[in-house]
Amino acid sequence: MDSTEFYDRTGEYVAVLIPQVWRELGPALGKTLAGLDATAGALVDVGAGTGVGTATLAAVFPGAEIVAVEPHPGLRTALLARIVDDEDLARRVTVLAADVAHAQLPERVAGLIAMNVLGHLSAGERREFWALLAEKLTPDGRAVVTIAPPTRPEPVPEAPVARARIGRLRYTGSASAEPAGPDAVTWRMSYAVSDGDRRVAELSALDHWTVFTPGQMADELAPLGLRTAPVDGPHGLHVITRR
Ligand SMILES: C[S@@+](CC[C@H](N)C(=O)[O-])C[C@H]1O[C@@H](n2cnc3c(N)ncnc32)[C@H](O)[C@@H]1O
């Protein structure tokens, strides 16, 4: 499912607002990956966006080789800017300009994260992704993915998602969703930039998002010899390992 147009319009807001999401998500991800042997293979960040998760991986696993896969040129520019500005990241993070189906992933993957990404894949693309994971994951490797509600095509009332202040300007984002067929919703993301009481900019954009339940994911993974378990906490983290 192509999200290019959505991120063409919203990339700037994603860059500004997603770090707030990561303030709690980052430590939760770090805990979920604790004890992983990152010398057994590379660590992969699928749909790395602006690279908050990539930098989190790098901090949790000093010295590990990391591959960040990011198809969108705007978000990838932010990702590369983050990496090139840090000697340690520049030495060990490789950025692949492709979607996950077309990226030249490393042979052996010790750890993989796909955070806030899987809804961009159609059900068929998701199954191809599981097959790739089953092929590459090392015996004691771990993948961590997020599944956020809704997990079925249901309406979601509008609610704020994040806010940030940069200089004089305040950025806010809110989201709502409507069902879009048997296994998808359309998210409406609304962003605003304000200078005090004055609205400087506002934007709404629609994003097609495939939904699935944790049970569905378990059923898709089982024939590939992979199993999944939810991680405690409010972040929708699920860990995938070999049986
Ligand atoms: C909501 S953003 C999340 C970014 C990042 N994972 C984070 O949490 O900060 C979703 C990302 O998935 C990427 N994406 C969309 N389709 C993809 C695909 N088929 N393969 C890899 N990445 C994809 C988008 O370009 C975007 O960077």
The ligand as an SDF file (V2000), in Angstrom:
LIG
                    3D

 27 29  0  0  0  0  0  0  0  0999 V2000
    4.0860    6.3120   11.1130 C   0  0  0  0  0  0  0  0  0  0  0  0
    5.6320    6.2210   10.3380 S   0  0  0  0  0  0  0  0  0  0  0  0
    6.5920    5.4890   11.6420 C   0  0  0  0  0  0  0  0  0  0  0  0
    8.0500    5.7780   11.5330 C   0  0  0  0  0  0  0  0  0  0  0  0
    8.9280    5.1430   12.6180 C   0  0  0  0  0  0  0  0  0  0  0  0
    8.8470    3.7050   12.6070 N   0  0  0  0  0  0  0  0  0  0  0  0
    8.5720    5.6840   13.9780 C   0  0  0  0  0  0  0  0  0  0  0  0
    7.8260    5.0240   14.7050 O   0  0  0  0  0  0  0  0  0  0  0  0
    9.0530    6.7750   14.3010 O   0  0  0  0  0  0  0  0  0  0  0  0
    5.4690    4.8670    9.1880 C   0  0  0  0  0  0  0  0  0  0  0  0
    6.6950    4.6490    8.3210 C   0  0  0  0  0  0  0  0  0  0  0  0
    6.5540    3.4580    7.5330 O   0  0  0  0  0  0  0  0  0  0  0  0
    7.1300    3.7010    6.2620 C   0  0  0  0  0  0  0  0  0  0  0  0
    6.5990    2.7220    5.3000 N   0  0  0  0  0  0  0  0  0  0  0  0
    5.4180    2.7490    4.6270 C   0  0  0  0  0  0  0  0  0  0  0  0
    5.3070    1.6700    3.8260 N   0  0  0  0  0  0  0  0  0  0  0  0
    6.4340    0.9280    4.0060 C   0  0  0  0  0  0  0  0  0  0  0  0
    6.9190   -0.2910    3.4500 C   0  0  0  0  0  0  0  0  0  0  0  0
    6.1940   -0.9790    2.5610 N   0  0  0  0  0  0  0  0  0  0  0  0
    8.1420   -0.7400    3.8270 N   0  0  0  0  0  0  0  0  0  0  0  0
    8.8700   -0.0430    4.7460 C   0  0  0  0  0  0  0  0  0  0  0  0
    8.4510    1.1230    5.3050 N   0  0  0  0  0  0  0  0  0  0  0  0
    7.2580    1.6010    4.9510 C   0  0  0  0  0  0  0  0  0  0  0  0
    6.7340    5.1270    5.9720 C   0  0  0  0  0  0  0  0  0  0  0  0
    7.4910    5.7030    4.9350 O   0  0  0  0  0  0  0  0  0  0  0  0
    6.9620    5.7670    7.3430 C   0  0  0  0  0  0  0  0  0  0  0  0
    8.2840    6.1730    7.5210 O   0  0  0  0  0  0  0  0  0  0  0  0
  1  2  1  0
  2  3  1  0
  2 10  1  0
  3  4  1  0
  4  5  1  0
  5  6  1  0
  5  7  1  0
  7  8  2  0
  7  9  1  0
 10 11  1  0
 11 12  1  0
 11 26  1  0
 12 13  1  0
 13 14  1  0
 13 24  1  0
 14 15  1  0
 14 23  1  0
 15 16  2  0
 16 17  1  0
 17 18  1  0
 17 23  2  0
 18 19  1  0
 18 20  2  0
 20 21  1  0
 21 22  2  0
 22 23  1  0
 24 25  1  0
 24 26  1  0
 26 27  1  0
M  CHG  2   2   1   9  -1
M  END
$$$$
